[in-house]
Amino acid sequence: MSHVLLDSLRSIAGAMNVLVDGDLSAYELDWRKRSRGKALAVVRPASTSEVAAVVKACAAAGISIVTQGGNTGLVCGSVPDDSGQQVVLSLQRMNTVRSMDAANLTMTVDAGCILQNLQDTAEKAGFLFPLSLAAEGSCTIGGNLATNAGGTQVVRYGNARDLCLGLEVVTAQGEIWHGLSGLRKDNTGYDLRDLFVGSEGTLGIITAATLKLYPMPAARLTAWAAVPSMEHAVTLLGLVHKHLGAGLTGFEVMGQFALSLVAKHYPHQRVPLWQDAPYCVLLENSDHESESHARAQFESLLETAFANGCVLDAVVAENLSQASQLWHVRESIPLAQAEEGLNIKHDVSIAVSRIPEFVATTDALLQAAIPGVRLVNFGHLGDGNLHYNVQAPADGDSKAFLREREADVNTLVYDSVARFEGSISAEHGVGSLKVDKLEHHKSPVALGMMRAIKQALDPQGLMNPGRVVRV
């Protein structure tokens, strides 16, 4: 049967775009190198009609499909299992900006477009596409939407879901839903767009999207501040909201140990103030009036923050180059942590007001359970999303630590998240890495509705099986 399917796939996408031999690690190995599968084939269609034909062929053969964009996910959700009986459908060839509507402030793009390319395209036309994350040079917009990606500007512009007005989707039956509306109001029944955004390829395949654009700000200012505690970071956030209002586009918190890893593994980078306080904050203000207006707002903010004692020291970037250097330090934390050794990652969401207590409580529980454990705590404090990662003790074996301690650490952290009424996945998704944990941290009613939707839209269970929710 497999050779018949392969012949059919070759007739659809061309023999050069059906890969079965050679080094397929770029498609079979996940970004964190935690999961490696074996694909029956990697298929690279060039159009939505080809995607639909591939899906129909696989459905007829009873072969499941794992859809893949840039393969930069962190929850093992876009690589095949080890059965050798799954088709990886890569959308990387579908990378065209279809149209731009300046009056409507929208652009319609193929799902395989690299995020950074979309940012650049919008900027050349005088607009801002504000989705921004560390993997933007290689991740694709289809993957961003399928996982409802967050990033550093959620506090102002929202998640990927909030930046999408319409979708084109190939269903599990190989039909095409043409939903690329640029409408901001369409109250004609269930919101199918929101159903597919965040579904991680388990309900259908996003092949194109209509995205929101924004006017380019007249000025962007970036500041880096040392704060005496997480409580003071939350107080500073309140002051920022008061002084900057809608101009606040980013508010990141970084623990001292997280920054020490950047200083250790990337000594060429200048890490400001990290030795002066337990936490540092990176914040950005986008102003639509002028740089002088933005700077006056910053000066007023910092004056109040120093007076209130929630900032110990601060630096304000003098130009875009300095601002980029500060953001590069923040974005280097995950890479520096990887250099330090294997680690246990968590992507949690807690109400901002409860984050200080959550951190203090969970830190203490982990230190009691594993003396000497090192905590790499950083993330998007502005929207309540922490990357609360756990590193082995300094003299420990990181591989053994991951192997022997991951289950217990995850249980401890996720139970603490539940006590604080948070979410075990803020922006990374569920994938296969957290699918079993979801059974314990999602209500039975919610899981029942999710399974009903999966069964209705993918009755054969061929769309990225074993991810998000088990049927």
C-alpha positions in Angstrom: 0.0 0.0 0.0 2.8 2.5 0.9 4.3 2.3 -2.6 1.0 3.1 -4.1 0.6 6.1 -1.8 4.1 7.3 -2.6 3.5 7.2 -6.3 0.3 9.2 -5.8 2.1 11.8 -3.7 4.9 12.1 -6.4 2.2 12.7 -9.0 0.8 15.5 -6.8 3.9 17.3 -5.6 6.6 16.1 -8.0 9.1 13.4 -7.3 11.7 16.0 -6.0 9.3 17.0 -3.3 8.5 13.6 -1.9 11.5 12.7 0.3 12.0 9.2 1.5 15.8 8.7 1.6 18.8 10.5 2.9 19.2 12.7 5.9 15.7 13.8 7.0 16.7 15.0 10.4 15.5 18.5 9.6 12.0 17.1 9.5 12.2 14.2 11.9 14.1 15.7 14.8 12.4 18.3 17.0 14.1 21.6 17.8 15.0 20.6 21.4 16.4 17.3 20.1 14.1 15.5 22.5 12.1 13.5 20.0 13.2 11.9 16.8 10.8 10.0 14.6 10.8 8.2 11.3 8.5 9.4 8.4 7.0 7.4 5.7 7.8 10.4 3.5 8.2 14.1 3.7 6.0 15.9 1.2 6.5 19.5 0.2 3.5 20.8 -1.7 3.6 24.2 -3.5 -0.1 25.2 -3.3 -3.3 24.8 -1.4 -4.7 22.6 -4.1 -1.7 20.3 -3.8 -2.1 20.2 0.0 -5.8 19.2 -0.5 -4.8 16.4 -2.9 -2.1 15.1 -0.5 -4.6 15.0 2.3 -7.2 13.2 0.2 -4.6 10.6 -0.9 -3.4 10.0 2.7 -7.0 9.8 4.0 -7.8 7.2 1.3 -4.8 5.2 2.5 -5.5 5.7 6.2 -2.1 7.4 6.7 -1.9 10.1 9.3 -0.3 13.5 8.6 2.0 15.7 10.7 2.0 19.2 9.4 5.2 21.2 9.8 6.3 24.8 9.3 9.7 25.8 10.5 9.9 22.9 13.0 10.8 25.3 15.8 8.2 24.1 18.3 9.1 23.3 21.9 6.6 20.6 22.8 7.4 17.8 20.3 4.3 18.6 18.2 5.5 18.8 14.7 7.7 15.6 14.1 6.5 12.1 13.3 6.4 9.2 15.6 8.9 6.3 15.1 6.4 4.0 13.2 7.6 5.0 9.8 3.9 5.3 8.9 3.3 9.0 9.1 3.6 11.6 6.3 5.3 14.9 7.2 3.6 17.6 5.2 6.0 20.6 5.1 4.6 23.9 4.0 8.0 25.6 3.5 7.5 26.0 -0.3 4.3 27.9 0.3 5.9 31.2 1.1 4.2 33.9 -0.9 2.7 37.2 0.3 -0.5 37.0 -1.7 -1.7 40.6 -1.3 -1.6 43.7 0.9 -4.5 46.0 1.5 -3.2 49.3 2.9 -6.6 50.8 3.4 -7.8 47.8 5.3 -4.5 47.4 7.2 -4.2 43.7 6.2 -1.9 41.3 4.4 -2.8 37.9 3.1 0.1 35.3 3.1 0.9 31.7 2.6 1.3 29.6 5.7 4.9 28.8 4.9 6.1 32.4 5.1 8.9 33.0 7.5 7.8 35.4 10.3 10.8 37.7 9.9 10.1 38.0 6.2 6.6 39.1 6.9 7.8 41.7 9.4 10.3 43.0 6.8 7.6 43.1 4.1 5.2 45.0 6.2 8.0 47.5 7.3 8.9 48.2 3.7 5.3 49.1 3.0 5.3 51.4 6.1 3.5 49.1 8.4 4.1 47.0 11.5 3.3 43.3 11.9 4.0 43.0 15.6 4.3 39.3 16.2 7.8 38.9 17.5 9.7 35.9 19.1 13.1 34.5 19.3 12.6 32.0 16.5 11.3 34.6 14.0 14.1 34.0 11.6 13.0 30.4 11.0 9.5 29.9 12.3 6.6 30.2 9.9 3.3 32.0 10.2 1.3 28.9 9.8 3.1 27.3 12.8 2.7 30.5 14.7 -1.1 30.4 14.2 -1.4 26.7 14.7 0.2 27.1 18.1 -1.2 30.6 18.9 2.3 31.9 19.4 2.9 34.7 21.9 6.2 36.5 22.0 7.4 39.8 23.4 4.6 42.2 22.3 1.5 40.4 23.5 1.0 43.0 26.2 0.1 45.5 23.5 -1.0 43.5 20.4 -2.1 40.1 21.7 -1.2 36.6 20.7 -1.1 35.3 17.1 -4.9 34.7 17.4 -5.5 38.4 17.9 -3.5 39.3 14.8 -5.4 37.0 12.5 -8.6 38.1 10.7 -9.1 35.1 8.4 -7.8 31.7 7.4 -7.6 29.3 4.5 -7.7 25.7 5.8 -7.6 22.2 4.2 -9.9 20.0 6.2 -9.1 16.4 7.3 -11.2 15.3 4.3 -9.1 17.3 1.8 -11.7 20.0 1.3 -10.7 23.7 1.2 -12.3 26.3 3.5 -11.9 29.7 2.0 -12.1 31.9 5.0 -9.5 34.6 4.1 -11.8 37.5 5.0 -10.3 40.8 6.1 -13.4 41.6 8.0 -13.2 42.8 11.6 -16.9 42.1 12.2 -18.6 38.9 10.9 -21.2 37.6 13.4 -22.5 34.8 11.3 -22.2 31.8 13.5 -19.3 29.8 15.1 -15.9 31.4 14.7 -14.1 28.7 12.7 -11.0 30.8 12.5 -10.5 30.6 16.3 -11.2 26.9 16.2 -8.2 26.2 14.0 -5.8 28.8 15.6 -4.1 27.0 18.4 -5.3 23.5 17.3 -1.7 22.4 16.5 -2.6 20.7 13.2 -5.0 18.3 14.9 -8.2 19.6 13.1 -6.9 20.6 9.7 -4.1 22.4 7.9 -3.8 26.1 7.8 -2.5 27.1 4.3 -2.9 30.9 4.3 -4.0 33.7 6.6 -5.1 37.3 6.5 -3.2 39.3 9.1 -3.6 42.6 10.8 -1.2 45.4 10.2 -0.5 48.5 12.2 1.0 51.9 11.5 4.7 52.1 12.3 5.3 53.9 15.5 7.1 57.2 15.3 9.5 56.2 18.0 10.5 53.2 20.1 12.4 53.5 23.4 13.8 50.6 25.4 14.9 50.6 29.0 16.6 48.0 31.3 16.0 48.2 35.0 17.3 46.3 38.0 14.5 45.6 40.6 14.9 44.3 44.2 12.2 41.6 43.9 9.5 40.1 41.8 7.0 42.0 43.9 8.8 45.2 42.8 8.7 44.1 39.2 4.9 43.8 39.4 4.7 47.2 41.1 6.8 48.6 38.3 4.5 47.1 35.7 1.6 49.0 37.3 3.5 52.2 37.1 4.3 51.5 33.5 0.7 51.0 32.6 -0.2 54.3 34.3 2.6 56.3 32.6 2.8 54.7 29.2 -0.8 53.4 28.7 -1.2 51.8 25.3 2.4 52.7 24.4 3.7 49.8 26.4 4.7 47.1 23.9 6.9 44.8 25.9 7.6 44.0 29.6 10.1 41.2 30.2 11.4 39.9 33.5 14.7 38.0 33.8 16.1 36.3 36.9 19.7 36.9 38.0 20.7 33.3 37.3 19.2 33.4 33.9 21.3 36.5 33.0 24.4 35.0 34.6 24.2 32.2 32.0 24.2 34.7 29.2 27.2 36.4 30.8 29.0 33.1 31.2 28.4 31.5 27.8 28.3 34.7 25.7 30.9 36.9 27.3 31.0 39.2 24.2 27.5 40.4 25.1 27.2 43.2 27.7 24.6 42.2 30.3 23.6 45.3 32.2 23.1 45.4 36.0 22.6 41.6 36.4 24.8 41.4 39.4 23.0 44.3 41.2 19.6 42.7 41.8 17.7 39.4 41.8 15.7 40.5 38.8 16.0 42.8 35.8 13.2 44.1 33.7 13.3 45.0 30.0 10.5 47.3 28.8 9.7 48.9 25.5 7.5 52.0 24.7 6.2 52.6 21.3 5.0 56.2 20.7 3.0 57.6 17.8 3.9 61.2 18.4 7.6 61.7 18.6 10.8 60.4 20.2 10.9 63.5 22.5 7.4 62.7 23.7 8.4 59.0 24.4 11.5 60.0 26.2 9.6 62.5 28.4 7.2 59.7 29.3 10.2 57.4 30.2 11.8 60.0 32.3 8.6 60.6 34.3 8.1 56.9 34.7 11.7 56.2 36.0 11.6 59.2 38.3 8.4 57.8 39.9 9.9 54.2 40.0 13.1 55.3 41.7 11.0 57.4 44.2 8.9 54.3 45.0 11.9 52.1 45.4 10.9 49.6 42.8 13.9 50.3 40.6 17.5 50.2 41.9 19.2 51.3 38.7 18.3 51.6 35.0 19.7 52.3 31.6 17.8 53.7 28.6 18.9 52.8 25.1 20.2 55.8 23.2 19.5 54.4 19.8 18.1 51.3 17.9 21.5 49.6 18.0 21.6 49.7 21.8 18.0 48.6 22.0 18.7 45.6 19.8 21.6 44.7 22.0 19.4 44.7 25.1 16.8 42.6 23.4 19.5 40.2 22.2 20.5 39.6 25.8 16.9 38.6 26.6 16.6 36.4 23.6 19.9 34.7 24.4 18.7 33.2 27.6 17.2 30.0 26.1 20.4 29.5 24.1 22.7 30.1 27.1 20.6 27.7 29.1 21.0 25.0 26.5 24.8 25.6 26.6 24.7 25.0 30.4 23.1 21.5 29.8 19.8 19.8 29.4 17.0 21.3 31.5 13.3 20.9 32.3 11.3 23.7 30.6 8.0 25.1 31.7 5.8 27.7 29.9 3.2 28.7 32.5 0.7 31.4 32.8 -0.4 33.0 36.1 -2.4 36.1 36.9 0.2 38.9 37.2 -0.9 39.8 40.7 -0.1 36.2 41.9 3.2 35.7 40.2 5.4 36.8 43.1 3.7 34.4 45.5 3.8 31.6 42.9 7.5 32.1 42.3 8.4 32.2 46.1 6.2 29.1 46.8 7.5 27.0 43.9 11.1 28.0 44.3 10.9 26.9 48.0 9.3 23.6 47.0 11.9 22.8 44.4 14.8 23.7 46.6 13.4 21.4 49.4 12.9 18.6 46.9 16.3 19.0 45.1 18.9 20.9 47.2 21.0 23.1 44.9 18.6 23.0 42.0 19.0 26.1 39.8 16.0 28.1 38.5 16.1 29.9 35.2 13.1 32.2 35.6 12.3 34.7 32.8 9.5 35.6 30.5 6.7 38.0 29.6 5.6 39.4 32.9 3.5 42.0 31.1 1.0 39.2 30.2 1.6 36.8 33.0 3.7 34.3 31.1 6.8 32.8 32.8 9.4 30.4 31.3 10.0 28.8 34.6 12.8 26.4 33.8 14.7 24.0 36.1 18.5 23.3 35.7 20.4 20.6 37.5 22.6 21.5 40.5 25.9 22.9 39.4 27.8 19.7 40.1 25.1 17.4 38.7 24.8 15.4 35.5 22.2 17.3 33.3 21.3 14.2 31.3 20.7 12.1 34.4 18.8 15.0 36.0 16.5 15.2 33.0 16.0 11.5 32.9 15.5 10.9 36.6 13.8 14.1 37.8 11.7 15.4 35.0 8.4 13.6 35.9 8.7 14.7 39.6 9.6 18.3 38.8 6.8 18.6 36.3 4.3 17.3 38.8 5.5 19.7 41.4 5.5 22.7 39.1 2.2 21.9 37.4 0.5 21.2 40.8 1.7 24.6 42.0 0.4 26.2 38.8 -3.0 24.6 39.5 -3.0 25.9 43.0 -2.6 29.4 41.7 -5.3 28.9 39.0 -2.9 29.2 36.1 -2.2 27.3 32.9 0.5 24.7 32.2 1.0 26.1 28.6 0.9 29.8 28.0 2.3 30.0 24.4 4.2 26.9 23.5 1.2 24.6 23.1 0.6 21.1 24.2 2.1 18.9 21.5 2.9 15.3 22.6 5.1 16.5 25.5 2.2 17.8 27.7 -0.8 15.8 26.3 -0.9 13.4 29.3 -0.5 16.3 31.7 -3.5 18.0 30.1 -5.7 15.1 31.3 -5.0 16.1 34.9 -5.1 19.9 34.5 -8.1 20.5 32.2 -11.6 20.0 33.4 -13.5 16.8 32.2 -16.1 19.0 30.6 -13.5 21.0 28.6 -11.7 17.7 27.5 -15.1 16.2 26.5 -15.9 19.2 24.2 -12.4 19.1 22.7 -12.7 15.4 21.9 -16.1 16.0 20.4 -14.7 18.7 18.1 -11.8 16.4 17.1 -14.1 13.6 16.4 -16.4 15.8 14.3 -13.7 17.4 12.2 -11.2 14.5 12.0 -13.3 11.3 12.4 -10.4 9.1 11.1 -8.0 10.6 13.6 -5.4 11.3 10.9 -4.5 14.9 11.7 -1.4 15.0 13.9 -2.7 12.2 16.2 -1.5 11.9 19.8 -1.1 15.7 20.1 -3.2 18.2 22.2 -5.9 15.7 23.2 -6.1 11.9 23.2 -9.2 10.4 21.6 
